């Protein structure tokens, strides 16, 4: 699933390619993904100029004077910008065509993504999101305070978008390993000192992944269609039964909240 670094990578690519461009046409190649795609987009966005591109959590925000196009990549989505005469690929479901001859296309094989619109920048999906992990507000004091009396596992706690946005499964596993914290430990039992290390590792892991262009495991590609390379730097995720880089013990896989968790039982306590 595309997580914060993948969405940030997409945002950074779009900033260079579509800001200032005028929309020539909008194509809905299917009428719904996870939710219905607003049918008015082909008229609402016609002749509109892209004013900016932002990100909130895992949501891409494409800004126009008339409102904000909200895009979520779901479990398998990716966005690329190509020449408008390039043949559509299978699973290209939404397209913005610009007057400069370029086309922005959302490809989503599993159709868990979303294309939505807000005229005022407010949307129920954005209302209850937690802090951004790369901003100063996200620190040990914040996590420690939020976690008190919480009995849920620390991995589930840092993946809760109402607490902090964008720390998905891959980066939660990696950050907990670097912090030597057992992913099953109750969040309320984690010390403030451990939270200090954990917040630092979440920030550094996400930042490193962004610099590497995200993590391509199956479907995700960058705006130009190339893969992200952070998968080459993973310590535990996807490495079940392989040796730990620290202690040489075996990486273990368990299931938490219907998601795969990878960790080292010897290093993470």
LUMVOLO-897025 format. One record per atom (N, C-alpha, C, O): residue in three letters; x, y, z. Coordinates in steps of 0.2 Angstrom, whole numbers, padded with zeros to 4 digits, always signed. Atoms other than C-alpha are relative to their C-alpha. Layout:
! residues N
ALAXYZ ...
***
This chain:
! residues 269
UNK+0004-0006+0000 UNK+0000+0000+0000 UNK+0004+0006+0000 UNK+0009+0007+0004 UNK-0004-0006+0000 UNK+0007+0017-0004 UNK-0001+0004+0007 UNK-0007+0005+0009 UNK+0000-0003-0006 UNK+0011+0026+0012 UNK+0003+0007-0001 UNK+0004+0009-0006 UNK-0002-0008+0000 UNK+0017+0044+0017 UNK+0006+0001-0005 UNK+0005+0006-0009 UNK-0006-0002+0004 UNK+0034+0043+0008 UNK-0002-0001-0008 UNK+0000+0003-0012 UNK+0002+0001+0007 UNK+0026+0036-0008 UNK-0005+0006-0003 UNK-0004+0009-0008 UNK+0005-0006+0002 UNK+0012+0050-0008 UNK+0004+0007+0000 UNK+0003+0011-0004 UNK-0004-0006+0001 UNK+0025+0063-0004 UNK+0004+0000-0006 UNK+0005+0006-0009 UNK-0004+0001+0006 UNK+0036+0057-0018 UNK-0005+0002-0006 UNK-0003+0006-0011 UNK+0005-0002+0006 UNK+0020+0059-0030 UNK-0001+0007+0000 UNK-0001+0010-0005 UNK+0001-0007-0001 UNK+0017+0076-0023 UNK+0006+0004-0003 UNK+0005+0009-0006 UNK-0006-0004+0002 UNK+0035+0082-0026 UNK+0000+0000-0008 UNK+0002+0005-0011 UNK+0000+0001+0007 UNK+0034+0075-0044 UNK-0005+0005-0003 UNK-0004+0008-0008 UNK+0006-0004+0002 UNK+0017+0084-0047 UNK+0002+0007+0000 UNK+0000+0011-0004 UNK-0001-0007-0001 UNK+0023+0100-0040 UNK+0004+0003-0006 UNK+0003+0009-0009 UNK-0004-0002+0005 UNK+0036+0101-0054 UNK-0003+0000-0007 UNK-0001+0004-0012 UNK+0003+0002+0006 UNK+0025+0095-0068 UNK-0007+0003-0002 UNK-0008+0005-0008 UNK+0007-0002+0001 UNK+0007+0102-0066 UNK-0002+0006+0003 UNK-0007+0009+0001 UNK+0002-0007-0002 UNK+0007+0118-0056 UNK+0001+0005-0005 UNK+0006+0005-0009 UNK+0000-0005+0005 UNK+0003+0132-0067 UNK-0003-0002-0006 UNK-0005+0002-0011 UNK+0003+0003+0006 UNK-0005+0121-0080 UNK-0007+0001+0000 UNK-0011+0000+0005 UNK+0007-0001+0001 UNK-0022+0123-0087 UNK-0003-0006-0002 UNK-0001-0010-0007 UNK+0003+0006+0002 UNK-0034+0109-0088 UNK-0004+0001-0006 UNK-0008+0005-0007 UNK+0003+0000+0006 UNK-0040+0105-0105 UNK-0006-0005+0000 UNK-0011-0003-0003 UNK+0005+0005+0000 UNK-0051+0090-0101 UNK+0001-0005+0006 UNK+0007-0006+0008 UNK+0000+0005-0006 UNK-0056+0078-0087 UNK-0003-0006-0002 UNK-0009-0006-0005 UNK+0003+0007+0002 UNK-0059+0059-0091 UNK-0001-0004+0006 UNK+0004-0006+0010 UNK+0002+0005-0005 UNK-0068+0047-0079 UNK-0001-0006-0003 UNK-0006-0007-0006 UNK+0001+0006+0004 UNK-0064+0031-0086 UNK-0004-0006+0003 UNK-0005-0011+0001 UNK+0006+0004-0003 UNK-0075+0022-0073 UNK-0003+0005+0005 UNK+0000+0010+0007 UNK+0004-0005-0004 UNK-0088+0031-0062 UNK+0002-0001+0008 UNK-0001+0003+0012 UNK-0002+0001-0007 UNK-0081+0024-0045 UNK+0006-0003+0001 UNK+0009-0007-0003 UNK-0006+0004-0003 UNK-0066+0018-0035 UNK-0003-0002+0006 UNK-0008-0006+0007 UNK+0003+0002-0006 UNK-0069+0016-0017 UNK-0006+0003+0001 UNK-0011+0000+0004 UNK+0006-0004+0000 UNK-0082+0029-0018 UNK-0001+0003-0007 UNK+0003+0003-0011 UNK+0002-0003+0007 UNK-0091+0037-0033 UNK+0005+0006-0001 UNK+0006+0010+0003 UNK-0004-0005+0002 UNK-0080+0049-0042 UNK-0005+0006-0003 UNK-0010+0005-0007 UNK+0004-0005+0002 UNK-0089+0066-0044 UNK-0001+0001-0007 UNK+0004+0003-0011 UNK+0001+0000+0007 UNK-0097+0067-0061 UNK+0001+0007-0003 UNK+0002+0008-0009 UNK+0000-0007+0002 UNK-0096+0086-0061 UNK+0007+0003-0002 UNK+0008+0008-0004 UNK-0007-0002+0001 UNK-0077+0086-0062 UNK+0002+0003-0007 UNK+0006+0007-0008 UNK-0002-0002+0007 UNK-0076+0087-0081 UNK-0002+0007-0002 UNK+0000+0010-0006 UNK+0002-0007+0002 UNK-0086+0104-0081 UNK+0003+0004+0006 UNK+0005+0010+0004 UNK-0002-0005-0005 UNK-0080+0111-0064 UNK+0008+0001-0001 UNK+0010+0007+0000 UNK-0007-0001+0001 UNK-0061+0109-0068 UNK+0002+0002-0007 UNK+0008+0004-0008 UNK-0002-0002+0006 UNK-0062+0113-0086 UNK+0003+0007+0000 UNK-0001+0012+0002 UNK-0003-0006+0000 UNK-0051+0128-0090 UNK+0003+0003+0006 UNK+0005+0009+0007 UNK-0002-0002-0006 UNK-0045+0129-0072 UNK+0008-0001+0000 UNK+0011-0006-0003 UNK-0007+0000-0001 UNK-0027+0132-0067 UNK+0002-0004+0006 UNK-0001-0002+0011 UNK-0002+0003-0006 UNK-0018+0121-0055 UNK+0005+0005+0004 UNK+0010+0007+0002 UNK-0003-0006-0004 UNK-0013+0133-0041 UNK+0006-0003+0005 UNK+0010+0000+0007 UNK-0005+0003-0005 UNK-0003+0120-0030 UNK-0002-0007+0001 UNK-0007-0010-0001 UNK+0001+0007-0002 UNK-0001+0102-0024 UNK+0003-0001+0007 UNK+0008+0001+0008 UNK-0002+0001-0007 UNK-0001+0097-0006 UNK-0001-0007+0002 UNK-0003-0011-0002 UNK+0001+0007-0003 UNK-0002+0082+0005 UNK-0003+0001+0007 UNK+0000+0005+0011 UNK+0002+0001-0007 UNK-0012+0078+0021 UNK+0000-0007+0001 UNK-0005-0011-0001 UNK+0000+0007-0001 UNK-0008+0061+0028 UNK+0002-0003-0007 UNK+0007-0002-0010 UNK-0001+0004+0006 UNK-0009+0049+0013 UNK-0005+0003-0006 UNK-0005+0000-0011 UNK+0005-0003+0005 UNK-0021+0061+0003 UNK+0004+0005-0004 UNK+0007+0010-0001 UNK-0003-0005+0005 UNK-0014+0071-0012 UNK-0006+0005-0001 UNK-0012+0004-0002 UNK+0004-0005+0001 UNK-0022+0088-0013 UNK+0002+0005-0006 UNK+0007+0008-0005 UNK-0002-0004+0006 UNK-0022+0096-0030 UNK-0005+0007+0000 UNK-0011+0006+0000 UNK+0003-0007-0001 UNK-0027+0115-0028 UNK-0002+0004-0006 UNK+0002+0005-0010 UNK+0003-0004+0006 UNK-0038+0125-0040 UNK-0003+0006+0004 UNK-0005+0006+0010 UNK+0004-0006-0003 UNK-0047+0142-0037 UNK-0007-0002+0002 UNK-0009+0001+0007 UNK+0007+0002-0001 UNK-0063+0133-0037 UNK-0001-0006+0005 UNK-0006-0007+0008 UNK+0000+0005-0005 UNK-0058+0120-0024 UNK+0006-0005+0000 UNK+0011-0003-0004 UNK-0006+0005-0001 UNK-0047+0105-0020 UNK-0002-0007-0003 UNK-0007-0010+0000 UNK+0001+0007+0002 UNK-0046+0088-0029 UNK+0004-0004+0005 UNK+0010-0003+0006 UNK-0003+0004-0005 UNK-0043+0075-0016 UNK+0001-0007-0003 UNK-0004-0010-0005 UNK-0002+0007+0003 UNK-0034+0059-0022 UNK+0003-0004+0006 UNK+0008-0002+0009 UNK-0003+0005-0005 UNK-0030+0044-0011 UNK+0002-0006-0005 UNK-0002-0008-0009 UNK-0003+0005+0004 UNK-0019+0030-0019 UNK-0003-0007+0002 UNK-0001-0012-0001 UNK+0003+0006-0002 UNK-0028+0016-0009 UNK+0005-0005+0001 UNK+0011-0003+0004 UNK-0005+0006-0001 UNK-0019-0001-0009 UNK+0005-0001-0005 UNK+0010-0004-0005 UNK-0004+0002+0006 UNK-0012-0001-0026 UNK+0001+0005-0005 UNK+0003+0004-0011 UNK+0000-0006+0005 UNK-0013+0016-0034 UNK+0007+0003-0001 UNK+0011+0003+0003 UNK-0006-0005+0002 UNK+0000+0027-0043 UNK-0002+0005-0005 UNK-0007+0004-0008 UNK+0002-0006+0005 UNK+0000+0043-0053 UNK+0006+0001-0004 UNK+0012+0001-0002 UNK-0006-0001+0005 UNK+0011+0046-0068 UNK-0003+0006-0004 UNK-0009+0007-0006 UNK+0001-0005+0005 UNK+0012+0061-0080 UNK+0003-0002-0006 UNK+0009-0003-0006 UNK-0003+0002+0006 UNK+0014+0057-0098 UNK-0003+0004-0005 UNK-0007+0009-0004 UNK+0003-0003+0005 UNK+0011+0064-0115 UNK-0007-0002-0001 UNK-0009-0008-0001 UNK+0007+0001+0000 UNK-0008+0065-0118 UNK-0002-0006-0006 UNK-0007-0009-0005 UNK+0001+0005+0005 UNK-0006+0054-0134 UNK+0002-0007+0001 UNK+0002-0012-0003 UNK-0003+0007-0002 UNK+0002+0039-0125 UNK-0007-0004+0002 UNK-0011-0002+0005 UNK+0005+0005+0000 UNK-0010+0024-0125 UNK-0002-0001+0008 UNK+0003-0002+0012 UNK+0002+0001-0006 UNK-0020+0022-0109 UNK+0002-0007+0002 UNK+0002-0012-0002 UNK-0002+0007-0002 UNK-0014+0007-0098 UNK-0006-0003+0004 UNK-0011+0001+0005 UNK+0006+0004-0004 UNK-0026-0006-0090 UNK+0000+0003+0007 UNK+0006+0004+0010 UNK+0002-0002-0006 UNK-0033+0001-0074 UNK+0002+0008+0001 UNK+0002+0010+0007 UNK+0000-0008-0001 UNK-0030+0020-0078 UNK-0008+0002+0000 UNK-0012+0001-0004 UNK+0008-0002-0001 UNK-0047+0026-0071 UNK-0001+0007+0000 UNK-0007+0009+0000 UNK+0002-0007-0001 UNK-0045+0045-0069 UNK+0006+0003-0004 UNK+0012+0002-0003 UNK-0005-0003+0004 UNK-0036+0057-0081 UNK-0002+0008+0000 UNK-0007+0010-0001 UNK+0001-0007+0002 UNK-0033+0076-0081 UNK+0005+0001-0006 UNK+0011+0000-0006 UNK-0004-0002+0006 UNK-0027+0082-0098 UNK+0001+0008+0000 UNK-0003+0012+0001 UNK-0002-0007+0000 UNK-0018+0099-0099 UNK+0001+0003-0006 UNK+0003-0001-0011 UNK-0001-0004+0006 UNK-0016+0112-0112 UNK+0007-0001-0003 UNK+0008+0000-0009 UNK-0006+0001+0002 UNK+0002+0109-0113 UNK+0002-0007-0003 UNK+0007-0009-0005 UNK-0001+0007+0003 UNK-0001+0091-0120 UNK+0002-0005+0005 UNK+0003-0011+0003 UNK-0002+0005-0005 UNK+0003+0082-0104 UNK-0007-0003+0003 UNK-0012+0001+0003 UNK+0006+0003-0003 UNK-0009+0070-0095 UNK+0002-0003+0007 UNK+0007-0007+0007 UNK-0001+0003-0006 UNK-0010+0065-0077 UNK-0005-0005+0001 UNK-0011-0004+0001 UNK+0005+0006-0001 UNK-0017+0048-0074 UNK+0001-0004+0006 UNK+0006-0005+0009 UNK+0000+0004-0006 UNK-0022+0038-0059 UNK-0001-0007-0002 UNK-0006-0009-0005 UNK+0001+0007+0002 UNK-0019+0020-0061 UNK-0001-0004+0007 UNK+0003-0003+0012 UNK+0002+0003-0007 UNK-0027+0009-0047 UNK-0003-0007-0001 UNK-0009-0008-0002 UNK+0002+0007+0002 UNK-0028-0010-0051 UNK-0005-0003+0005 UNK-0010-0006+0003 UNK+0004+0002-0005 UNK-0037-0014-0034 UNK-0006+0004+0001 UNK-0011+0002+0005 UNK+0006-0005+0000 UNK-0049+0001-0035 UNK-0002+0002+0007 UNK-0008+0003+0009 UNK+0001-0002-0007 UNK-0047+0005-0016 UNK+0002+0008+0001 UNK+0001+0010+0006 UNK-0002-0007-0001 UNK-0041+0023-0020 UNK-0007+0004+0000 UNK-0012+0002+0000 UNK+0006-0004+0000 UNK-0052+0038-0021 UNK+0002+0007-0004 UNK+0007+0009-0004 UNK+0000-0007+0003 UNK-0055+0054-0031 UNK-0006+0004+0002 UNK-0012+0002+0000 UNK+0005-0004-0003 UNK-0065+0067-0022 UNK+0001+0007-0001 UNK+0006+0009-0004 UNK-0001-0007+0001 UNK-0068+0086-0022 UNK-0003+0004+0006 UNK-0008+0002+0008 UNK+0002-0005-0006 UNK-0070+0100-0009 UNK+0000+0007-0003 UNK+0006+0009-0005 UNK+0000-0007+0002 UNK-0075+0117-0013 UNK+0004+0005+0005 UNK+0006+0011+0003 UNK-0003-0004-0005 UNK-0068+0124+0003 UNK+0006-0003+0004 UNK+0008+0000+0009 UNK-0006+0003-0003 UNK-0054+0113+0008 UNK-0002-0005+0006 UNK+0003-0007+0009 UNK+0002+0004-0006 UNK-0064+0104+0021 UNK-0004-0006-0002 UNK-0008-0006-0007 UNK+0003+0007+0002 UNK-0069+0085+0020 UNK+0000-0004+0006 UNK+0005-0004+0009 UNK+0000+0005-0005 UNK-0074+0072+0032 UNK+0006-0004+0001 UNK+0008-0006+0007 UNK-0006+0005-0001 UNK-0059+0061+0028 UNK+0006+0004+0002 UNK+0011+0001+0005 UNK-0006-0004-0003 UNK-0047+0075+0033 UNK-0001+0003+0007 UNK+0003+0006+0010 UNK+0001-0004-0006 UNK-0056+0082+0048 UNK+0003-0003+0006 UNK+0005+0001+0011 UNK-0002+0003-0007 UNK-0050+0070+0062 UNK+0007-0003-0001 UNK+0009-0007+0003 UNK-0007+0002+0000 UNK-0032+0067+0056 UNK+0005+0003+0005 UNK+0004+0008+0007 UNK-0005-0002-0005 UNK-0018+0067+0068 UNK+0006+0005-0003 UNK+0005+0007-0008 UNK-0005-0004+0002 UNK-0002+0077+0067 UNK+0004-0003-0005 UNK+0004-0009-0006 UNK-0004+0002+0005 UNK+0010+0076+0053 UNK+0007-0003+0003 UNK+0010+0001+0007 UNK-0006+0002-0004 UNK+0026+0065+0058 UNK+0006+0004-0002 UNK+0011+0003+0002 UNK-0006-0004+0002 UNK+0038+0076+0049 UNK+0000+0007+0003 UNK+0005+0011+0001 UNK+0000-0007-0003 UNK+0033+0092+0058 UNK+0002+0000+0007 UNK+0002-0005+0011 UNK-0003-0001-0007 UNK+0039+0099+0075 UNK-0005-0003+0005 UNK-0002-0005+0010 UNK+0005+0002-0005 UNK+0023+0095+0084 UNK+0000-0007+0002 UNK-0002-0009+0007 UNK-0001+0008-0001 UNK+0027+0076+0082 UNK+0006-0001+0004 UNK+0011-0001+0001 UNK-0006+0001-0003 UNK+0039+0073+0096 UNK-0002-0005+0006 UNK-0007-0008+0007 UNK+0001+0005-0006 UNK+0041+0062+0112 UNK-0005+0002+0004 UNK-0009-0002+0007 UNK+0006-0002-0005 UNK+0030+0072+0123 UNK-0007-0001-0003 UNK-0011-0003+0001 UNK+0007+0001+0003 UNK+0016+0071+0111 UNK-0002-0007+0000 UNK-0007-0009+0002 UNK+0001+0008+0000 UNK+0017+0052+0109 UNK-0001-0002+0007 UNK-0006-0006+0008 UNK+0000+0003-0007 UNK+0020+0049+0127 UNK-0007+0002+0003 UNK-0010-0002+0006 UNK+0006-0003-0003 UNK+0005+0060+0132 UNK-0006-0004-0003 UNK-0011-0006+0001 UNK+0006+0003+0004 UNK-0007+0052+0119 UNK+0000-0007+0002 UNK-0006-0010+0002 UNK+0000+0008-0001 UNK-0002+0034+0124 UNK-0001-0002+0007 UNK-0003-0008+0008 UNK+0001+0002-0007 UNK-0005+0035+0143 UNK-0007-0003+0000 UNK-0012-0001-0002 UNK+0005+0004-0001 UNK-0017+0022+0148 UNK-0003-0004-0006 UNK-0008-0007-0006 UNK+0002+0003+0006 UNK-0018+0015+0131 UNK+0003-0008+0000 UNK+0009-0009+0001 UNK-0002+0007-0001 UNK-0018-0004+0131 UNK+0002-0004-0007 UNK+0005-0009-0007 UNK-0001+0003+0006 UNK-0017-0007+0112 UNK+0008+0000-0002 UNK+0012+0004+0001 UNK-0007+0001+0002 UNK+0000-0013+0104 UNK+0003+0007-0003 UNK-0001+0010-0006 UNK-0004-0006+0002 UNK+0013+0001+0101 UNK-0001+0000-0008 UNK-0001+0006-0011 UNK+0001+0000+0007 UNK+0012-0004+0082 UNK-0006+0003-0002 UNK-0007+0008-0007 UNK+0006-0002+0002 UNK-0006-0001+0081 UNK-0001+0007+0002 UNK-0004+0011-0002 UNK+0001-0007-0003 UNK-0005+0015+0091 UNK+0004+0005-0005 UNK+0001+0010-0007 UNK-0003-0004+0005 UNK+0008+0023+0079 UNK-0003+0000-0007 UNK-0001+0004-0011 UNK+0003+0000+0006 UNK-0002+0018+0064 UNK-0007+0003+0000 UNK-0010+0003-0005 UNK+0007-0003+0000 UNK-0018+0026+0070 UNK+0000+0007-0002 UNK+0004+0011+0000 UNK+0000-0007+0003 UNK-0021+0041+0059 UNK-0003+0005+0004 UNK-0002+0011+0002 UNK+0002-0005-0005 UNK-0030+0050+0073 UNK+0005+0002+0004 UNK+0005+0008+0008 UNK-0005-0002-0004 UNK-0014+0050+0082 UNK+0006+0004-0004 UNK+0008+0009-0002 UNK-0005-0003+0005 UNK-0001+0053+0068 UNK-0002-0003-0007 UNK-0003-0009-0007 UNK+0002+0002+0006 UNK-0004+0052+0050 UNK+0006-0003-0004 UNK+0012-0001-0003 UNK-0005+0002+0005 UNK+0005+0042+0037 UNK+0005-0005+0002 UNK+0009-0007-0002 UNK-0005+0006-0002 UNK+0015+0029+0047 UNK-0003-0006-0001 UNK-0006-0009+0003 UNK+0003+0006+0002 UNK+0010+0014+0038 UNK+0004-0006+0002 UNK+0008-0005+0006 UNK-0003+0006-0003 UNK+0014-0004+0040 UNK+0008-0001-0001 UNK+0011-0003+0004 UNK-0007+0001+0001 UNK+0031-0004+0032 UNK+0004+0004+0004 UNK+0009+0002+0008 UNK-0004-0005-0004 UNK+0038+0011+0041 UNK-0001-0001+0007 UNK+0003+0001+0011 UNK+0001+0002-0007 UNK+0030+0006+0057 UNK+0005-0006+0002 UNK+0008-0005+0008 UNK-0004+0005-0002 UNK+0039-0010+0057 UNK+0008+0002+0000 UNK+0011+0000+0005 UNK-0007-0002+0000 UNK+0056-0002+0052 UNK+0002+0004+0006 UNK+0007+0004+0009 UNK-0002-0005-0006 UNK+0055+0012+0065 UNK+0000-0004+0007 UNK+0004-0002+0011 UNK-0001+0003-0006 UNK+0051+0000+0079 UNK+0006-0005+0001 UNK+0009-0005+0006 UNK-0006+0004+0000 UNK+0065-0011+0074 UNK+0006+0004+0002 UNK+0010+0002+0006 UNK-0005-0004-0001 UNK+0077+0003+0074 UNK+0000+0003+0007 UNK+0005+0004+0010 UNK+0001-0002-0007 UNK+0070+0008+0091 UNK+0001-0005+0005 UNK+0001-0004+0011 UNK-0001+0006-0004 UNK+0072-0010+0098 UNK-0006+0000+0004 UNK-0006-0002+0010 UNK+0006+0000-0003 UNK+0054-0009+0103 UNK-0004-0006-0003 UNK-0006-0006-0009 UNK+0004+0005+0002 UNK+0043-0025+0103 UNK-0007+0003-0003 UNK-0010+0006+0001 UNK+0006-0003+0003 UNK+0028-0021+0091 UNK-0006-0002+0004 UNK-0011+0001+0003 UNK+0005+0002-0004 UNK+0017-0030+0103 UNK-0001+0003+0007 UNK-0006+0002+0010 UNK+0000-0003-0006 UNK+0021-0020+0118 UNK-0006+0005+0001 UNK-0007+0009-0004 UNK+0006-0005-0001 UNK+0006-0010+0125 UNK+0003+0007+0000 UNK+0008+0009+0003 UNK-0002-0007+0001 UNK+0008+0009+0120 UNK+0001+0003+0007 UNK+0005+0007+0007 UNK-0001-0003-0007 UNK+0005+0014+0138 UNK+0005-0002+0004 UNK+0007+0001+0009 UNK-0005+0003-0004 UNK+0019+0004+0144 UNK+0007+0002-0003 UNK+0012+0001+0000 UNK-0006-0002+0003 UNK+0032+0012+0133 UNK+0002+0006+0003 UNK-0002+0011+0004 UNK-0002-0005-0004 UNK+0043+0024+0142 UNK+0001+0007-0004 UNK+0002+0006-0011 UNK-0001-0006+0004 UNK+0046+0042+0137 UNK+0007+0000-0003 UNK+0007+0003-0009 UNK-0006+0001+0004 UNK+0064+0038+0133 UNK+0000-0004-0006 UNK+0003-0002-0011 UNK+0001+0004+0006 UNK+0059+0025+0121 UNK-0004+0004-0005 UNK-0003+0003-0011 UNK+0004-0004+0005 UNK+0046+0037+0113 UNK+0005+0005-0003 UNK+0004+0007-0009 UNK-0005-0004+0003 UNK+0061+0049+0111 UNK+0003-0003-0006 UNK+0004+0000-0011 UNK-0003+0004+0005 UNK+0070+0036+0101 UNK-0005-0001-0006 UNK-0003-0001-0012 UNK+0005+0002+0005 UNK+0054+0031+0092 UNK-0001+0006-0005 UNK-0002+0005-0011 UNK+0002-0006+0004 UNK+0049+0048+0086 UNK+0006+0002-0005 UNK+0005+0004-0011 UNK-0006-0001+0005 UNK+0067+0051+0079 UNK+0001-0005-0005 UNK+0002-0003-0011 UNK-0001+0005+0005 UNK+0067+0035+0070 UNK-0006+0000-0005 UNK-0005-0002-0011 UNK+0005-0001+0005 UNK+0050+0038+0062 UNK+0002+0005-0004 UNK+0001+0005-0011 UNK-0002-0006+0004 UNK+0056+0055+0056 UNK+0005-0002-0005 UNK+0005-0001-0011 UNK-0006+0002+0005 UNK+0072+0048+0049 UNK-0002-0005-0005 UNK+0001-0005-0011 UNK+0002+0006+0005 UNK+0065+0032+0041 UNK-0005+0003-0005 UNK-0004+0002-0011 UNK+0004-0003+0006 UNK+0051+0042+0032 UNK+0004+0005-0004 UNK+0003+0005-0010 UNK-0004-0004+0004 UNK+0064+0055+0027 UNK+0004-0003-0005 UNK+0005-0001-0011 UNK-0005+0004+0004 UNK+0076+0042+0020 UNK-0004-0003-0006 UNK-0002-0003-0011 UNK+0005+0003+0005 UNK+0061+0034+0011 UNK-0002+0005-0006 UNK-0002+0003-0011 UNK+0002-0005+0005 UNK+0056+0050+0003 UNK+0006+0001-0005 UNK+0005+0002-0011 UNK-0006-0001+0004 UNK+0074+0053-0003 UNK+0001-0006-0005 UNK+0004-0004-0011 UNK-0001+0006+0005 UNK+0074+0035-0011 UNK-0006+0000-0005 UNK-0006-0005-0009 UNK+0005+0000+0005 UNK+0058+0039-0020 UNK-0006-0005+0002 UNK-0010-0007-0002 UNK+0005+0004-0002 UNK+0047+0028-0009 UNK+0002-0008+0000 UNK+0008-0009-0002 UNK-0002+0007+0000 UNK+0046+0009-0008 UNK-0005-0003-0005 UNK-0011-0003-0004 UNK+0004+0003+0005 UNK+0040-0001-0023 UNK+0001-0008+0002 UNK+0006-0011+0001 UNK+0000+0007-0001 UNK+0035-0019-0018 UNK-0004-0003-0005 UNK-0002-0009-0007 UNK+0004+0003+0006 UNK+0021-0022-0031 UNK-0002+0005-0005 UNK+0001+0005-0010 UNK+0003-0004+0005 UNK+0012-0008-0039 UNK+0002+0007+0000 UNK+0002+0010-0006 UNK-0001-0007+0000 UNK+0018+0009-0034 UNK+0006+0001-0004 UNK+0011-0002-0005 UNK-0006-0003+0004 UNK+0029+0019-0046 UNK-0001+0007+0001 UNK-0006+0010+0003 UNK+0000-0007+0000 UNK+0034+0037-0046 UNK-0003+0003-0006 UNK-0006+0000-0010 UNK+0003-0003+0005 UNK+0027+0050-0057 UNK+0002-0001-0007 UNK-0002-0001-0012 UNK-0003+0001+0006 UNK+0039+0046-0071 UNK-0001-0008-0002 UNK+0002-0010-0007 UNK+0001+0008+0001 UNK+0034+0027-0070 UNK+0006-0004+0003 UNK+0005-0010+0002 UNK-0005+0004-0003 UNK+0050+0022-0061 UNK-0001-0002+0007 UNK-0005+0001+0010 UNK+0002+0002-0007 UNK+0050+0012-0045 UNK+0004+0004+0005 UNK+0009+0008+0004 UNK-0003-0002-0005 UNK+0055+0018-0028 UNK+0005-0005+0003 UNK+0004-0011+0002 UNK-0005+0005-0001 UNK+0071+0011-0021 UNK+0001-0001+0008 UNK+0006-0004+0009 UNK-0001+0001-0007 UNK+0069+0011-0002 UNK-0001-0007+0002 UNK+0002-0009+0007 UNK+0000+0008-0002 UNK+0065-0008-0002 UNK+0006-0003+0000 UNK+0007-0008+0004 UNK-0007+0003-0001 UNK+0083-0011-0004 UNK+0003+0002+0007 UNK+0008-0001+0009 UNK-0003-0002-0006 UNK+0086-0003+0013 UNK-0004-0002+0006 UNK-0003+0000+0012 UNK+0005+0002-0005 UNK+0072-0012+0023 UNK+0004-0005+0005 UNK+0008-0010+0002 UNK-0004+0004-0005 UNK+0079-0020+0039 UNK-0004-0007+0002 UNK-0002-0012+0003 UNK+0004+0005-0003 UNK+0064-0031+0044 UNK-0006-0002-0005 UNK-0008-0008-0006 UNK+0006+0001+0004 UNK+0049-0029+0032 UNK+0001-0004-0006 UNK+0006-0003-0010 UNK-0001+0004+0006 UNK+0047-0043+0020 UNK+0005-0005+0001 UNK+0007-0009-0004 UNK-0006+0004-0001 UNK+0062-0053+0028 UNK-0001-0005+0004 UNK+0003-0007+0008 UNK+0002+0006-0005 UNK+0053-0067+0037 UNK+0005-0006-0001 UNK+0007-0008-0007 UNK-0005+0006+0000 UNK+0066-0081+0042 UNK+0007+0002-0003 UNK+0011-0002-0003 UNK-0006-0003+0002 UNK+0080-0070+0035 UNK+0004+0002+0006 UNK+0001+0004+0011 UNK-0004-0002-0006 UNK+0095-0066+0047 UNK-0001+0008+0002 UNK-0001+0012-0003 UNK+0000-0007-0002 UNK+0094-0050+0057 UNK+0006+0003-0001 UNK+0012+0000+0000 UNK-0007-0004+0002 UNK+0107-0037+0052 UNK+0004+0002+0006 UNK+0010+0003+0006 UNK-0004-0002-0006 UNK+0111-0034+0070 UNK+0002-0006+0004 UNK+0008-0006+0006 UNK-0002+0005-0005 UNK+0111-0050+0080 UNK+0000-0007-0004 UNK+0002-0012-0001 UNK-0001+0006+0004 UNK+0110-0063+0065 UNK-0006-0005+0002 UNK-0006-0011-0001 UNK+0006+0005-0001 UNK+0094-0071+0073 UNK-0005+0001-0006 UNK-0004+0005-0010 UNK+0005+0000+0005 UNK+0079-0074+0062 UNK-0006+0005+0001 UNK-0008+0006+0006 UNK+0006-0005+0000 UNK+0066-0061+0058 UNK-0006-0004+0000 UNK-0007-0009-0004 UNK+0006+0003-0001 UNK+0049-0066+0063 UNK-0006+0004-0003 UNK-0006+0010-0003 UNK+0006-0003+0003 UNK+0032-0063+0055 UNK-0006-0002+0004 UNK-0007-0008+0005 UNK+0006+0001-0003 UNK+0016-0061+0065 UNK-0005+0004-0003 UNK-0004+0008-0007 UNK+0005-0004+0002 UNK-0001-0054+0062 UNK-0003+0004+0005 UNK-0005+0001+0011 UNK+0003-0005-0005 UNK-0008-0039+0071 UNK-0005+0004-0004 UNK-0004+0007-0009 UNK+0006-0004+0003 UNK-0025-0031+0067 UNK+0000-0002-0008 UNK-0001+0003-0012 UNK+0001+0003+0007 UNK-0025-0042+0050 UNK+0006+0003-0004 UNK+0005+0003-0010 UNK-0006-0002+0004 UNK-0008-0034+0045 UNK+0006-0004+0002 UNK+0007-0006+0008 UNK-0007+0004-0002 UNK+0009-0043+0044 UNK+0004+0005+0003 UNK+0005+0011+0002 UNK-0005-0004-0004 UNK+0021-0037+0057 UNK+0007-0004-0001 UNK+0007-0010+0001 UNK-0007+0003+0000 UNK+0040-0041+0055 UNK+0004+0003+0005 UNK+0005+0009+0006 UNK-0004-0002-0005 UNK+0052-0040+0069 UNK+0005-0005+0002 UNK+0005-0011+0000 UNK-0005+0004-0003 UNK+0067-0047+0078 UNK-0001-0002+0007 UNK-0001+0003+0011 UNK+0002+0001-0007 UNK+0062-0056+0094 UNK+0006+0001+0005 UNK+0005+0002+0011 UNK-0006+0000-0004 UNK+0080-0055+0100 UNK+0002+0008+0002 UNK+0004+0010+0007 UNK-0002-0007-0001 UNK+0083-0036+0097 UNK-0006+0004+0003 UNK-0004+0009+0006 UNK+0005-0004-0002 UNK+0066-0030+0100 UNK-0004-0002+0007 UNK-0006-0008+0006 UNK+0002+0002-0006 UNK+0060-0031+0118 UNK-0005+0005+0003 UNK-0008+0003+0009 
***
